[in-house]
Amino acid sequence: MNNRQIPLLPCLLMDAIGYFTYAIPFLGEFGDLVWAPVSALVFFRMFGGWKGALGGVFSLVEEILPFTDFIPTFTITWFIQYFNRRGSRPTLPARLT
């Protein structure tokens, strides 16, 4: 498991690049074909391990399939990692006596 915390800003930037492939009319799908493998590789390098491999495959498929570019894959994974690190169970305050 990767113990380093990945900053949120690079994840937002990677998702924004995926959105911007549609900024040029009629070239959006071609841009996705170029961006999809790059996105998958960057995802794997950023998150590493089985999460990176699984997320990289998901990122590749999400970028290639039409009408799925709106999914912020990098940012969702960042939130999952961040909240798993902090502990998903709520803690109760200590009893005051």
C-alpha positions as CSV (number, residue, x, y, z in Angstrom):
1,M,0.0,0.0,0.0
2,N,1.2,3.4,-0.9
3,N,1.7,5.5,2.3
4,R,2.2,8.9,0.7
5,Q,-0.6,11.4,0.4
6,I,-1.2,12.6,-3.1
7,P,-2.2,16.3,-3.3
8,L,-5.7,17.1,-4.5
9,L,-4.6,19.7,-7.0
10,P,-2.9,17.3,-9.5
11,C,-6.0,15.1,-9.4
12,L,-8.3,18.1,-10.2
13,L,-5.9,19.0,-13.0
14,M,-5.9,15.5,-14.5
15,D,-9.7,15.5,-14.5
16,A,-9.8,19.0,-16.1
17,I,-7.5,17.8,-18.9
18,G,-10.0,15.0,-19.6
19,Y,-12.8,17.5,-19.7
20,F,-10.9,19.9,-22.0
21,T,-10.6,17.3,-24.8
22,Y,-14.1,18.5,-25.8
23,A,-13.1,22.2,-26.0
24,I,-12.3,21.9,-29.7
25,P,-15.4,21.1,-31.6
26,F,-15.4,17.8,-33.7
27,L,-12.0,16.8,-32.2
28,G,-13.3,15.7,-28.8
29,E,-13.5,12.0,-29.5
30,F,-10.1,12.0,-31.2
31,G,-8.7,13.8,-28.2
32,D,-10.1,11.1,-26.0
33,L,-8.4,8.4,-28.0
34,V,-5.1,10.1,-27.4
35,W,-5.8,11.1,-23.8
36,A,-7.2,7.8,-22.6
37,P,-3.9,5.8,-22.5
38,V,-2.0,8.7,-21.1
39,S,-4.6,9.1,-18.4
40,A,-4.5,5.4,-17.5
41,L,-0.7,5.5,-17.2
42,V,-0.7,8.7,-15.1
43,F,-3.4,7.2,-12.9
44,F,-1.3,4.1,-12.3
45,R,1.9,6.1,-11.6
46,M,0.0,8.4,-9.2
47,F,-1.8,5.8,-7.1
48,G,0.3,2.7,-7.7
49,G,-0.5,-0.9,-6.6
50,W,-3.8,-2.6,-7.3
51,K,-5.7,0.7,-6.8
52,G,-3.6,2.3,-9.5
53,A,-4.0,-0.7,-11.9
54,L,-7.7,-1.0,-11.4
55,G,-8.2,2.7,-11.5
56,G,-6.0,3.0,-14.6
57,V,-8.2,0.5,-16.4
58,F,-11.3,2.3,-15.3
59,S,-9.9,5.6,-16.4
60,L,-9.0,4.2,-19.8
61,V,-12.5,2.8,-20.4
62,E,-14.1,6.0,-19.0
63,E,-12.2,8.2,-21.4
64,I,-12.7,6.0,-24.4
65,L,-16.5,5.4,-24.0
66,P,-18.7,8.3,-25.3
67,F,-20.6,10.4,-22.8
68,T,-18.6,9.2,-19.7
69,D,-16.1,12.0,-19.6
70,F,-17.9,13.8,-16.9
71,I,-16.8,11.3,-14.3
72,P,-13.9,12.8,-12.2
73,T,-12.0,9.5,-11.8
74,F,-8.8,11.0,-10.3
75,T,-10.7,13.2,-7.8
76,I,-13.0,10.4,-6.7
77,T,-10.0,8.2,-6.0
78,W,-8.3,11.0,-4.1
79,F,-11.4,11.3,-1.8
80,I,-11.6,7.6,-1.3
81,Q,-7.9,7.4,-0.3
82,Y,-8.1,10.5,1.9
83,F,-11.1,9.3,3.9
84,N,-9.8,5.8,4.2
85,R,-6.6,7.2,5.7
86,R,-8.5,9.3,8.3
87,G,-10.6,6.3,9.3
88,S,-14.1,5.7,8.0
89,R,-15.7,5.1,11.4
90,P,-16.9,8.1,13.4
91,T,-15.3,8.5,16.8
92,L,-17.3,9.2,19.9
93,P,-16.1,11.9,22.2
94,A,-14.6,10.8,25.5
95,R,-16.9,10.8,28.4
96,L,-16.6,13.8,30.8
97,T,-16.7,12.8,34.4
